[in-house]
Amino acid sequence: MGIIAIFRLGSFIPSPGVNYGNVQICTAASADNDILGIINLFSGGALLQLSVFALGIMPYITASIIVQLLRVVIPRFEALHKEGQSGTAKLTQYTRYLTIFLAVLQATTIVTTARTGVLFAGCGAADSGTPVIADDSVITILLVILTMTAGTGLVMWLAELVTERGVGNGMSLLIFISIAASFPAALWAVAQTPGGLTTFFIVLAIALVLIVAVVFVEQSQRRIPVQYAKRMVGRRTYGGTSTYIPIKINMAGVIPVIFASSILALPTLAAQFGDQTQPWVQWIIANFADPGAPLYILVFAVMILFFAFFYTSITFNPEETADNMKRYGGFVPGYRAGRPTAEYLRYVVNRVTSAGAIYLLLVALIPTIAFVLLGVQTTIPFGGTSLLIIVGVGLETVKQIDSQLQQRHYEGILK
């Protein structure tokens, strides 16, 4: 709870050299700007306030995803992953270094866009009446970049502390806090729309139905039976047990949606730096700046399907699983150990992932399409990405807390 309080407090403390009053004016003037919306959501609104924790946990997320993807390209990373605790510690160290590098890069980009008026849609430039950087000297700019980078390092450390204490995944939990913190303001904004209370209750009903659907699917799994043959070691018999391999319907989690959203934000961000009168800039803004645009929805859907299969293929290796089963005398009934088992596992995973990808697609797009039809702003935190994160992290945290309670207050079999 103390870490959560520190995380939220840092989201409101402005970086040194930032004119907080002008930032508030520019934020209100560019409320309809969708640029960097998902990053601002994950930072709990700290990004557009240029606070100490403006970058939030996003550099750490990006670094973690990059390190996982590099396991496919760099054999050394895959070897470290298989080494156990020592290899994982090495990969974690690489992730930390990459996080700091990305934080410096993103902080420099944010400060540059804020000084030139791009971040707040023409407001906050150094030569305007409302500069967001009070002193435009090199020392002040470097101080702001250093502060944001240090804030990211502190957030990364806080997230790892939460993970070490066994409460859950600290990175996911901080994202959960950031999104949940923006819910009250978003609910109030929906109530102020032309539809009033009618629109408010329709949005709540859609959110509740989606939450029930997400809970149902996230808890669902395809169980592949596994049997272990009996082995005699000395005078003792080992094995002879039956278990199963749980294959979740949504093995990729929310990663495909985050990947697709982040990549689709790049063309719009690039267009903001171009000449607004150019045809290509106007075409990008018309088709990719609005999440309700037909082309945006089509490309978003294709990318979600692609990343769902891509990320699942990275996280689950049928050959490795089949080899481990064969090493310990396990087999799937009806299939020989080794290659036939690996082919069967790949077949099952592909079929289950197909259903999981369609589920991700529906959860990500139904709120956007429904809110467009209702005339509600599509950047409110009731989108598919937010609901997936909120429900998924909530379920995982409850499981972690339950396991901790059972370890400390286990009543045993004698009761």
Steps between C-alpha positions, in 0.01 A plus 500: 500500500791735572651430157163574336479829691853600391420406140186714492670790680782510245242523221395846623837654596616710201856463375736787590493770233146422388234773523216301653240770442573518127499120479146495641390765248651306209359168620148648511546658156612171340260266679387345170851413386546121478881514470680292763161415649584144599829605663322776690241245614770259624670783691177594679483835318853594609638527146296802393582667834877462442533373857787313664342167401393625155636192323347265754566131449489505117883495442522194729217329311660574164841378620350177638320430172814571294711266716240224462489546123881498478499146639386388154776694321796473742588142608688636804178642643319168451787319674479742794126440523559126531769534768249561775529762771852622408408543133175676589692741724731580208205565267343722767821702515493546123136608527593766756776644281267508200229665712730790592608542137137507381408739783768748387381469141131544585564784746700686233217448250233622743696810601571582133135460399387706801743785416396509134125486571445157342412318824212735583382566143655843447500607864801528732768599248798695630408808292130494591321670785471177697842326496495172693877513561546817706869544422603387151868461590696181434553439874124514569419266213765251613364523856148413382632204297709380794204529739267299275766233448567476875123477556485202265788334687315549830174362357691197365649436845159535668349253253775246571447542876134408461595193295761387754252519788271252326199732468494457122666635190605849608514636146144387425377621837630854442330505159182386674527790747562752221196392298271464802594851618358649180162324528314757719586792270407292195164405652428864573594594141257239366223637722561847352447382139182606312335165582544564873403219736370278216841488334662460844300186582547355150877540533490337844294209364746444212793511742338251741412255220856518369644449849291184545611375157868574574484320836335197338753473216810583708412219742430252218763249395542192286646220712718247318527177707850375579594167659835405652625142484605318816872478570688287755786680675647263756204362692277797437251559220478844342254635245177336399313827553262687270501876450425747223651791306276808533478691171335838556268627229673837511865405544628834368310708756464867419835523318352481143266792573781710652729423206234590244402821680861612538591436137186673368587808708829545312357624164287759678794614711716532187225699327501755782858596409415546130338786312129485585408616147667202332256237357677205664484668842129569461440140384680354804315728742166415339556124508725433800450786748139395565463148649149489354620534138422190286859461376636531856261227620594271209878536547458472880311171458759349264788597731328350807455167318863501385652587839277248682656212302847657497523553877351158578764334281769677706364420845399137440739255331334163420835330425649605834188389689497162322873447574449576870211253517708231327794560734285429808302213351184693418278456195164612361265198472473395136819675387858382508752704698719740306409643161139365478426659838654832389288500181186429702580780747560743211168398343309559825675831573427633149131414530471649849694812395258551209214526748710719730593738218135543398411562866770770527373655178142518625592636844727765345257615230151471654549792746651722227218432253232535770643829629522639145132419449414659835707810424724443804871592490687182405808570714318445830643212707215259427661376180591138446865547595414657834239240591733214409774642721268584792332157509814298421714671763217485754461123457875440517542715813219318680666166418836622630350628826307174547820298455680717757215455749505122453877487560472690830166373630472151355264300719629159393326165452444427873213743539 
